[in-house]
Amino acid sequence: MASALRPTLIRQAFAAPAKQLLSRNASSLGPAARASLLPQVRAGLVRDALPASRAGFHATGAKAILTPLPETIQGTVNDPAPVPPPSPLHGSYHWTFERLLAVGLVPLTVAPFIGGSLNPAMDAVLCAALVIHSHTGFTSCITDYIPTWRMPKIRKACDWLLKFATVIAGVGLYSFETNDIGLTAAIARVWKA
């Protein structure tokens, strides 16, 4: 029991002089007083003893990782923000399709293994759903993180790269389905290995 209380008593003994120093305004402390508080701050005995510029974990100044792109203002300050024309394909229908596809992947993934039949038609539907699900997910990432108004060329390149990768993945899965054992049979073999 005594050993459990010992660290607490030691902390209180060392923190008392530091708290007395801090009762005065910490920003008005001289260099010697700050130097005496620094080991206690690093040990976690006293918090908020030093200004943020002298904190224990302060390593470098704030530097931007990437330099910001040049900003241009289109129109005047009083013009409203442009609103894109409404389209149900890019709104609620698109969101509903993504959610239905994601929910539909659960039974498509589990059904061949629970039913015990590795049907090529079910396998083809699963592969098509996986390709479409991946394509829509990556499209959302590109839309969110690479805005057209800021990086139009990079956005177009990413869109074409995604289309190319989707075609390659679709052709690869089709080849695997027709020329080899199929996706669910391969998963079943790996699972039993």
Stockholm file with secondary structure:
# STOCKHOLM 1.0

chainA/1-193         MASALRPTLIRQAFAAPAKQLLSRNASSLGPAARASLLPQVRAGLVRDALPASRAGFHATGAKAILTPLPETIQGTVNDPAPVPPPSPLHGSYHWTFERLLAVGLVPLTVAPFIGGSLNPAMDAVLCAALVIHSHTGFTSCITDYIPTWRMPKIRKACDWLLKFATVIAGVGLYSFETNDIGLTAAIARVWKA
#=GR chainA/1-193 SS CHHHHHHHHHHHHHHHHHHHHHHSCGGGCCHHHHHHHHHHHHHTSSSSCSCGGGCTTCCSCCCCSSCCCCCCCCSCTTSCCCCCCCCGGGTHHHHHHHHHHHHHHHHHHHHHHHHCCCCHHHHHHHHHHHHHHHHHHHHHHHHHHSCTTTCHHHHHHHHHHHHHHHHHHHHHHHHHHHHSSCHHHHHHHHHHC
#=GC SS_cons         CHHHHHHHHHHHHHHHHHHHHHHSCGGGCCHHHHHHHHHHHHHTSSSSCSCGGGCTTCCSCCCCSSCCCCCCCCSCTTSCCCCCCCCGGGTHHHHHHHHHHHHHHHHHHHHHHHHCCCCHHHHHHHHHHHHHHHHHHHHHHHHHHSCTTTCHHHHHHHHHHHHHHHHHHHHHHHHHHHHSSCHHHHHHHHHHC
//
